[in-house]
Amino acid sequence: MLSDTLIYETLDLRGTETTALPDGLKVIGNMLLSGCPISRLPFGLEVGGNLFIDRTNIAALPPDLGVKGNLYMRQSRIEAIQEGLEIVGSVDLQGSPITVLPDGWSVPGWLSLCDCPIPALPENLTVGRDLFLCGSGIVELPQSLIVARDVYLSETDRIAIRADAQIGGVVVLKLDSGGSVPEARVMTAEEYAVKHRSITVSQRRSLTMR
């Protein structure tokens, strides 16, 4: 049960039946709502650490949401990320029904879209660390994409890599070996493009964000 205060050091509501939170809520540290039946985040929410809304019924983020850490939305009901959402850390959308990301979106940390039905990446997407696309609906990496480190794909993914897409690291291809420990094959973006007959990529290893 929440008290009357709107400011908390850390707010951990995992395993509770919380369905609503007050507008104007501020959490200095992490806020954990994993598995709660809540379907809406409050307006004016500010989180100084990480925000966990994985396995919730939340389908949209408030336009004035402020998160200073990572945003974990795995297996939530988020279908779209609105324009203007500023991210400071990493974003985990694995297993969510996300289909739309805003053009020009910048994620300073890593971005996971594994097992998401999203059909295409937005133009001018910038990812400051790794990009995870295993099992996603992506069929092509756009020409304007910038990824500072590695791109992770699964063995069954067939993704065309457009010329001039800037990938600072390598392509890590996860293999379905049937064992308890997943295996992976590492190759350059050019090698992946040739192997899968996709468009040759121009790798840039001197990205300033690396």
C-alpha positions as CSV (number, residue, x, y, z in Angstrom):
1,M,0.0,0.0,0.0
2,L,1.4,3.4,-1.0
3,S,1.6,6.2,1.6
4,D,0.4,9.7,1.0
5,T,3.9,10.9,-0.1
6,L,4.7,11.3,-3.7
7,I,8.5,10.9,-3.3
8,Y,10.2,7.5,-2.7
9,E,13.8,6.4,-2.5
10,T,13.0,3.1,-4.2
11,L,9.6,1.7,-5.1
12,D,9.3,-2.1,-5.4
13,L,5.8,-3.2,-6.1
14,R,6.6,-6.6,-7.6
15,G,4.1,-9.3,-6.6
16,T,1.5,-6.8,-5.5
17,E,-2.0,-6.2,-7.0
18,T,-1.2,-2.6,-7.7
19,T,-3.5,-1.3,-10.5
20,A,-3.0,2.5,-10.3
21,L,-0.4,5.1,-9.1
22,P,-0.8,8.8,-8.3
23,D,0.1,11.4,-10.9
24,G,3.3,13.4,-10.0
25,L,5.0,10.4,-8.5
26,K,8.8,10.7,-8.1
27,V,11.2,7.9,-7.4
28,I,14.8,8.7,-6.7
29,G,16.1,5.2,-7.3
30,N,14.7,2.2,-9.1
31,M,10.9,1.6,-9.7
32,L,9.9,-2.0,-10.1
33,L,6.4,-2.9,-11.3
34,S,7.2,-6.2,-12.9
35,G,4.2,-8.5,-13.1
36,C,1.7,-6.0,-11.7
37,P,-1.8,-5.8,-13.2
38,I,-1.3,-2.0,-13.6
39,S,-2.3,-0.7,-17.1
40,R,-1.2,2.9,-16.9
41,L,1.8,4.9,-15.7
42,P,1.0,8.2,-13.9
43,F,1.5,11.5,-15.6
44,G,4.5,13.4,-14.4
45,L,6.3,10.3,-13.4
46,E,10.0,10.8,-12.7
47,V,12.4,7.9,-12.0
48,G,16.0,8.5,-11.1
49,G,17.1,4.9,-11.7
50,N,15.8,2.0,-13.7
51,L,12.1,1.5,-14.5
52,F,10.8,-2.0,-14.8
53,I,7.3,-2.5,-16.4
54,D,8.0,-5.9,-17.8
55,R,5.0,-8.3,-17.8
56,T,2.5,-5.6,-17.1
57,N,-0.6,-4.5,-18.9
58,I,0.9,-1.1,-19.8
59,A,0.3,-0.4,-23.5
60,A,1.5,3.2,-23.7
61,L,4.0,5.6,-22.0
62,P,3.0,9.0,-20.7
63,P,4.3,11.8,-22.8
64,D,6.1,13.5,-19.9
65,L,7.8,10.3,-18.6
66,G,11.3,10.9,-17.2
67,V,13.7,8.0,-16.6
68,K,17.4,8.5,-15.8
69,G,18.3,4.8,-16.0
70,N,17.3,1.8,-18.1
71,L,13.8,1.1,-19.3
72,Y,12.7,-2.5,-19.1
73,M,9.5,-3.3,-21.0
74,R,10.0,-7.0,-21.8
75,Q,6.7,-8.8,-22.5
76,S,4.7,-5.7,-21.7
77,R,1.9,-4.5,-24.0
78,I,3.7,-1.5,-25.4
79,E,2.9,-1.2,-29.1
80,A,4.6,2.1,-29.9
81,I,7.1,4.6,-28.6
82,Q,6.0,8.2,-29.0
83,E,8.1,11.0,-30.4
84,G,10.0,13.1,-27.9
85,L,10.7,10.3,-25.4
86,E,14.3,10.9,-24.2
87,I,16.3,7.9,-23.1
88,V,19.4,8.1,-21.0
89,G,20.2,4.3,-20.6
90,S,19.2,1.1,-22.4
91,V,15.8,-0.1,-23.6
92,D,14.5,-3.7,-23.4
93,L,11.4,-4.4,-25.5
94,Q,11.9,-8.1,-26.0
95,G,8.7,-10.1,-26.5
96,S,6.5,-7.0,-26.6
97,P,4.0,-6.2,-29.4
98,I,6.0,-3.1,-30.4
99,T,5.5,-2.1,-34.1
100,V,6.6,1.6,-34.2
101,L,9.6,3.5,-33.0
102,P,10.0,7.3,-33.7
103,D,12.2,8.6,-36.5
104,G,15.5,10.0,-35.2
105,W,15.3,8.1,-31.9
106,S,18.5,7.9,-29.9
107,V,19.2,5.2,-27.3
108,P,22.5,5.8,-25.6
109,G,22.7,2.2,-24.2
110,W,21.7,-1.1,-25.8
111,L,18.4,-1.7,-27.5
112,S,16.6,-5.1,-27.6
113,L,13.8,-5.8,-30.1
114,C,14.2,-9.6,-29.9
115,D,10.9,-11.5,-30.6
116,C,9.1,-8.3,-31.5
117,P,6.8,-8.0,-34.5
118,I,8.2,-4.6,-35.5
119,P,8.4,-4.6,-39.3
120,A,11.0,-1.9,-39.8
121,L,13.5,0.2,-37.9
122,P,13.0,4.0,-38.0
123,E,15.1,6.4,-40.1
124,N,18.1,7.9,-38.3
125,L,18.0,5.4,-35.3
126,T,21.1,5.7,-33.2
127,V,22.1,3.0,-30.7
128,G,25.1,3.8,-28.4
129,R,25.9,0.1,-27.6
130,D,24.6,-3.2,-29.0
131,L,21.4,-3.8,-31.0
132,F,19.6,-7.1,-30.5
133,L,17.2,-8.2,-33.2
134,C,17.0,-12.0,-32.7
135,G,13.6,-13.3,-33.9
136,S,12.2,-9.8,-34.7
137,G,10.2,-8.8,-37.7
138,I,13.0,-6.7,-39.1
139,V,13.9,-7.5,-42.7
140,E,16.4,-4.7,-43.5
141,L,18.8,-2.4,-41.6
142,P,18.2,1.1,-42.9
143,Q,20.9,3.2,-44.5
144,S,20.7,5.8,-41.8
145,L,21.2,3.4,-38.9
146,I,24.0,4.0,-36.5
147,V,25.1,1.2,-34.1
148,A,28.2,1.9,-32.0
149,R,28.9,-1.8,-31.2
150,D,27.5,-5.2,-32.3
151,V,24.3,-6.3,-33.9
152,Y,22.8,-9.6,-32.6
153,L,20.8,-11.8,-34.9
154,S,19.5,-15.4,-34.8
155,E,20.4,-18.2,-37.2
156,T,17.0,-18.0,-39.0
157,D,17.0,-14.2,-39.4
158,R,17.4,-12.9,-43.0
159,I,18.1,-9.2,-42.7
160,A,19.4,-7.1,-45.6
161,I,22.0,-4.5,-44.5
162,R,21.9,-1.3,-46.5
163,A,25.0,0.4,-47.8
164,D,26.2,3.1,-45.5
165,A,24.5,1.7,-42.4
166,Q,27.1,2.4,-39.7
167,I,27.9,-0.6,-37.6
168,G,30.9,-0.1,-35.3
169,G,31.3,-3.7,-34.2
170,V,30.4,-7.1,-35.7
171,V,27.4,-9.2,-36.4
172,V,26.8,-11.9,-33.8
173,L,24.8,-14.8,-35.2
174,K,23.2,-16.9,-32.5
175,L,23.0,-20.6,-33.5
176,D,20.2,-23.0,-32.5
177,S,22.5,-25.8,-31.4
178,G,20.0,-27.6,-29.2
179,G,22.3,-27.4,-26.2
180,S,21.8,-25.6,-22.9
181,V,24.4,-23.1,-23.7
182,P,23.7,-21.2,-27.0
183,E,26.5,-21.0,-29.5
184,A,27.3,-18.0,-31.7
185,R,29.2,-17.2,-34.9
186,V,30.9,-13.8,-35.1
187,M,31.4,-12.2,-38.5
188,T,31.8,-8.7,-39.9
189,A,28.8,-7.0,-41.4
190,E,30.4,-7.4,-44.9
191,E,30.7,-11.2,-44.3
192,Y,27.1,-11.4,-43.2
193,A,25.9,-9.4,-46.2
194,V,27.8,-11.6,-48.6
195,K,26.7,-14.8,-46.9
196,H,23.0,-13.8,-47.0
197,R,23.3,-12.0,-50.3
198,S,22.2,-8.7,-48.8
199,I,23.4,-5.3,-49.6
200,T,27.0,-4.6,-48.6
201,V,27.4,-2.5,-45.5
202,S,29.9,0.2,-45.0
203,Q,31.4,-0.4,-41.5
204,R,32.6,2.5,-39.5
205,R,34.8,1.6,-36.5
206,S,35.8,5.1,-35.6
207,L,32.5,6.2,-34.2
208,T,33.0,8.7,-31.5
209,M,30.4,7.1,-29.3
210,R,32.2,3.8,-29.1
